[in-house]
């Protein structure tokens, strides 16, 4: 368990506008904030119950109802990230676009999300690279591709890709339960269309190390926090594992980044999503809903891609 502390700076002057996410008033309402890095979920759960912690993030879905029933606690459900199935596009069968499209057609995203999160309360089956409330960037384009689930089409695309029974290596770790559970469903779905799947399970550190070697794997999962614009994800970069190489996505990224106004940039949202779901650098099953549990005396808490702790007060 790591511990570090932030102390209130007495001379800090906040802006006066109303607080709104990362903008506006940022008032330090407590003298000290103590951060504990607690990797074990059961320790986080017991700590928030006992009062050792005021706020606990990354609460397992299985514990949500129990904590909510505690009169001293309340939960907030926050969608701030999504899991992505990353294709190795530098080596192997997934250099072929048709092979990636075959996987997309073979996948029932609802089955994967339910296996990962246990209840519809804790996921959103959505295709977009941004959240629905991100007006201007959210797009319906690609939703039809996301919802394909057609095994006959998957088999046709797999044959078109030139797949000849070679081993498909999927990297996974039980240390990330939602990704591991999705991987188990994925394995079954790919075997149903005739893929020869080798599921290699190891510790998380090994997965993070091995995934940089394009010669030893074909598919792995990784989480991504939602970004302000859909062009900002690492998996779109050719140097990131997965090795995306799409002239169309690169050109659209440049068009968006160098657009004259936000409105000019957002005019490319539909086209970018269409290109994404055609090329398939990754497959996005849906959005994860995170559970944050806190003591009832906590007020002013916000969460975007992580906790926002200015304007937070503790009332005993």
JOSULPE-V821382 format. One record per residue. N is the residue number from 1. SS is DSSP state (h for helix, s for strand, l for the rest). D_CENTER is the distance of its C-alpha to the mean C-alpha in Angstrom with 1 decimal. Layout:
# JOSULPE-V821382
n=<N | N>
ss=<SS | SS>
d_center=<D_CENTER | D_CENTER>
This chain:
# JOSULPE-V821382
n=<1 | 2 | 3 | 4 | 5 | 6 | 7 | 8 | 9 | 10 | 11 | 12 | 13 | 14 | 15 | 16 | 17 | 18 | 19 | 20 | 21 | 22 | 23 | 24 | 25 | 26 | 27 | 28 | 29 | 30 | 31 | 32 | 33 | 34 | 35 | 36 | 37 | 38 | 39 | 40 | 41 | 42 | 43 | 44 | 45 | 46 | 47 | 48 | 49 | 50 | 51 | 52 | 53 | 54 | 55 | 56 | 57 | 58 | 59 | 60 | 61 | 62 | 63 | 64 | 65 | 66 | 67 | 68 | 69 | 70 | 71 | 72 | 73 | 74 | 75 | 76 | 77 | 78 | 79 | 80 | 81 | 82 | 83 | 84 | 85 | 86 | 87 | 88 | 89 | 90 | 91 | 92 | 93 | 94 | 95 | 96 | 97 | 98 | 99 | 100 | 101 | 102 | 103 | 104 | 105 | 106 | 107 | 108 | 109 | 110 | 111 | 112 | 113 | 114 | 115 | 116 | 117 | 118 | 119 | 120 | 121 | 122 | 123 | 124 | 125 | 126 | 127 | 128 | 129 | 130 | 131 | 132 | 133 | 134 | 135 | 136 | 137 | 138 | 139 | 140 | 141 | 142 | 143 | 144 | 145 | 146 | 147 | 148 | 149 | 150 | 151 | 152 | 153 | 154 | 155 | 156 | 157 | 158 | 159 | 160 | 161 | 162 | 163 | 164 | 165 | 166 | 167 | 168 | 169 | 170 | 171 | 172 | 173 | 174 | 175 | 176 | 177 | 178 | 179 | 180 | 181 | 182 | 183 | 184 | 185 | 186 | 187 | 188 | 189 | 190 | 191 | 192 | 193 | 194 | 195 | 196 | 197 | 198 | 199 | 200 | 201 | 202 | 203 | 204 | 205 | 206 | 207 | 208 | 209 | 210 | 211 | 212 | 213 | 214 | 215 | 216 | 217 | 218 | 219 | 220 | 221 | 222 | 223 | 224 | 225 | 226 | 227 | 228 | 229 | 230 | 231 | 232 | 233 | 234 | 235 | 236 | 237 | 238 | 239 | 240 | 241 | 242 | 243 | 244 | 245 | 246 | 247 | 248 | 249 | 250 | 251 | 252 | 253 | 254 | 255 | 256 | 257 | 258 | 259 | 260 | 261 | 262 | 263 | 264 | 265 | 266 | 267 | 268 | 269 | 270 | 271 | 272 | 273 | 274 | 275 | 276 | 277 | 278 | 279 | 280 | 281 | 282 | 283 | 284 | 285 | 286 | 287 | 288 | 289 | 290 | 291 | 292 | 293 | 294 | 295 | 296 | 297 | 298 | 299 | 300 | 301 | 302 | 303 | 304 | 305 | 306 | 307 | 308 | 309 | 310 | 311 | 312 | 313 | 314 | 315 | 316>
ss=<l | s | s | s | s | s | s | l | l | l | l | l | l | l | l | l | l | l | l | s | l | l | s | l | l | l | l | l | l | l | l | s | s | s | s | s | s | l | l | l | h | h | h | h | h | h | h | h | h | h | l | l | l | l | s | s | l | l | l | l | h | h | h | h | h | h | h | h | l | l | l | l | s | s | s | s | s | s | s | s | s | s | s | s | s | s | s | l | l | l | l | l | h | h | h | l | h | h | h | h | h | h | h | h | h | h | l | l | h | h | h | h | h | h | h | h | h | l | l | h | h | h | s | s | l | l | l | l | l | l | l | l | l | l | l | l | l | l | l | l | l | l | h | h | h | h | l | l | l | l | h | h | h | h | h | h | h | h | h | h | h | l | l | l | l | l | s | s | s | s | s | s | l | l | l | l | h | h | h | h | h | h | h | h | h | h | h | h | h | h | h | h | l | l | l | s | s | s | s | s | s | l | l | h | h | h | h | h | h | h | l | l | l | l | l | l | l | l | s | s | s | s | s | s | s | l | l | l | l | l | l | l | l | h | h | h | l | l | l | l | l | l | l | l | l | l | h | h | h | h | h | h | h | h | h | h | h | l | l | l | l | h | h | h | h | h | l | l | h | h | h | h | h | h | h | h | h | h | h | l | l | s | s | s | s | s | s | s | s | s | s | s | s | s | s | l | l | s | s | l | l | s | s | l | l | l | s | s | l | l | l | l | s | s | l | l>
d_center=<24.8 | 24.7 | 26.1 | 26.4 | 27.9 | 27.8 | 31.3 | 32.3 | 34.1 | 37.1 | 37.9 | 34.5 | 35.0 | 32.2 | 32.0 | 33.6 | 31.3 | 29.3 | 26.0 | 23.0 | 19.7 | 20.4 | 23.8 | 27.1 | 28.6 | 27.3 | 29.8 | 29.9 | 31.1 | 31.1 | 33.0 | 30.6 | 26.9 | 26.4 | 23.1 | 22.9 | 20.3 | 20.5 | 18.6 | 20.3 | 18.9 | 22.5 | 23.8 | 21.4 | 22.4 | 26.1 | 26.0 | 24.8 | 27.4 | 30.2 | 29.6 | 28.9 | 25.7 | 25.4 | 21.6 | 19.2 | 15.4 | 13.1 | 15.8 | 15.7 | 16.0 | 19.5 | 20.8 | 19.8 | 23.0 | 25.2 | 24.1 | 24.4 | 27.9 | 28.9 | 31.0 | 30.1 | 26.3 | 23.9 | 20.1 | 17.8 | 14.8 | 12.2 | 9.2 | 7.4 | 3.6 | 2.1 | 3.8 | 6.3 | 10.0 | 11.7 | 15.4 | 18.1 | 20.1 | 22.7 | 24.4 | 25.1 | 24.8 | 21.5 | 23.3 | 24.6 | 22.8 | 24.5 | 23.0 | 19.4 | 20.6 | 22.2 | 19.0 | 17.5 | 20.7 | 20.8 | 17.5 | 17.7 | 14.2 | 15.7 | 17.0 | 13.8 | 12.0 | 15.2 | 15.6 | 12.3 | 12.8 | 16.5 | 17.1 | 16.3 | 16.3 | 12.9 | 10.9 | 11.4 | 12.4 | 11.8 | 11.9 | 11.7 | 9.8 | 10.6 | 11.4 | 14.8 | 16.5 | 16.0 | 19.4 | 20.6 | 17.3 | 16.0 | 17.7 | 18.8 | 19.4 | 17.9 | 17.5 | 20.5 | 19.1 | 15.9 | 18.3 | 20.9 | 21.2 | 24.7 | 25.8 | 29.0 | 27.3 | 24.9 | 28.1 | 29.8 | 27.0 | 26.9 | 30.7 | 30.5 | 28.2 | 30.9 | 29.2 | 32.0 | 30.7 | 29.3 | 26.9 | 23.2 | 21.6 | 18.2 | 17.0 | 15.6 | 16.0 | 17.0 | 15.9 | 12.3 | 13.5 | 10.7 | 10.1 | 13.9 | 14.7 | 12.8 | 14.7 | 17.9 | 17.7 | 16.8 | 19.9 | 22.1 | 21.1 | 21.8 | 25.0 | 26.1 | 26.4 | 28.3 | 25.9 | 26.9 | 23.9 | 24.0 | 21.3 | 21.5 | 20.3 | 20.7 | 19.6 | 16.4 | 18.6 | 20.2 | 17.0 | 16.1 | 19.7 | 20.4 | 17.5 | 19.5 | 22.4 | 22.2 | 25.1 | 23.8 | 20.7 | 19.4 | 15.9 | 13.2 | 9.6 | 7.1 | 3.8 | 3.7 | 5.2 | 7.1 | 10.4 | 13.9 | 14.5 | 12.9 | 14.9 | 13.3 | 10.5 | 12.0 | 11.9 | 14.4 | 16.9 | 19.5 | 19.7 | 16.2 | 15.9 | 15.8 | 18.5 | 17.9 | 21.4 | 21.8 | 24.7 | 23.7 | 20.1 | 21.8 | 24.5 | 22.4 | 20.3 | 23.8 | 25.1 | 22.3 | 22.6 | 26.4 | 26.9 | 29.6 | 27.9 | 24.6 | 26.1 | 27.0 | 23.5 | 22.0 | 24.6 | 22.6 | 19.5 | 20.8 | 22.0 | 18.9 | 16.8 | 19.8 | 19.9 | 16.2 | 16.7 | 20.1 | 19.3 | 15.9 | 14.6 | 11.6 | 11.2 | 8.5 | 9.5 | 8.3 | 6.5 | 6.5 | 9.5 | 10.3 | 14.1 | 16.2 | 19.8 | 22.7 | 26.4 | 28.2 | 29.9 | 26.7 | 26.8 | 24.9 | 21.5 | 18.6 | 14.9 | 12.8 | 10.2 | 12.6 | 16.1 | 18.8 | 22.0 | 24.7 | 26.7 | 25.9 | 29.1 | 30.3 | 33.0 | 34.9>
